[in-house]
């Protein structure tokens, strides 16, 4: 008996998965198929809410960045965002594709009492990320 094990994220499952499975089973002359879901697709997964030291990759290079993942509890917008700030470089990246490589979790998301406190923490987060990248070199 020929067994085909078909794995993937299947989130959500759709007819394309069934078509691909049928083609694979036919081309391999499989007698039986087992479908193994692999969880959340990597392109849909988010890390825990908070601040991270990351590398940001563009067509122009790879740059150290501080990244916030979350809901902005101090200035609530309601939806989850991923915001990247390239450290010590000015890059116009609006509308461009980038790749983030998450290196280190710096701190969890938190709510601040004022905009001024938030701004001070953002500056502190950037300094902490600079220090982290300095020790990598």
Residue pairs with C-beta under 8 A, 6 or more apart in sequence:
1 31
1 32
2 28
2 29
2 30
2 31
2 32
3 30
3 31
3 32
3 33
3 34
4 21
4 24
4 25
4 28
4 30
4 32
4 33
4 34
5 33
5 34
5 36
6 20
6 21
6 24
6 33
6 34
6 35
6 36
7 35
7 36
7 37
7 38
8 17
8 36
8 37
8 38
9 37
9 38
9 39
9 40
9 41
9 42
9 44
10 17
10 35
10 37
10 38
11 37
11 39
11 40
11 41
11 44
21 33
21 35
24 30
25 33
46 69
46 80
46 82
47 69
47 102
47 105
48 69
48 105
48 108
49 69
49 70
49 71
49 80
49 108
49 109
50 68
50 69
50 70
50 105
50 106
50 107
50 108
50 109
51 66
51 67
51 68
51 105
51 106
51 107
51 109
51 125
52 66
52 67
52 68
52 69
52 102
52 103
52 104
52 105
52 106
53 64
53 65
53 66
53 67
53 103
53 104
53 106
53 128
53 129
53 132
53 133
54 64
54 65
54 66
54 67
54 84
54 100
54 101
54 102
54 103
55 62
55 63
55 64
55 65
55 100
55 101
55 103
56 62
56 63
56 64
56 65
56 67
56 84
56 86
56 98
56 99
56 100
57 63
57 98
57 99
57 100
57 101
58 91
58 93
58 96
58 97
58 98
59 96
60 91
63 86
63 87
63 89
63 91
64 86
64 87
64 88
64 129
64 130
64 133
65 84
65 85
65 86
65 87
65 100
65 129
66 84
66 85
66 87
66 106
66 125
66 126
66 129
67 82
67 83
67 84
67 85
67 100
67 102
68 81
68 82
68 83
68 109
69 80
69 81
69 82
69 109
70 80
70 81
70 109
71 77
71 78
71 79
71 80
71 81
71 109
72 81
73 109
73 110
73 111
74 111
74 112
74 115
74 118
75 115
75 118
82 100
84 93
84 98
84 100
85 126
86 93
87 126
87 129
87 130
87 133
88 130
103 132
104 132
106 125
106 128
106 129
106 132
107 125
110 121
112 118
112 121
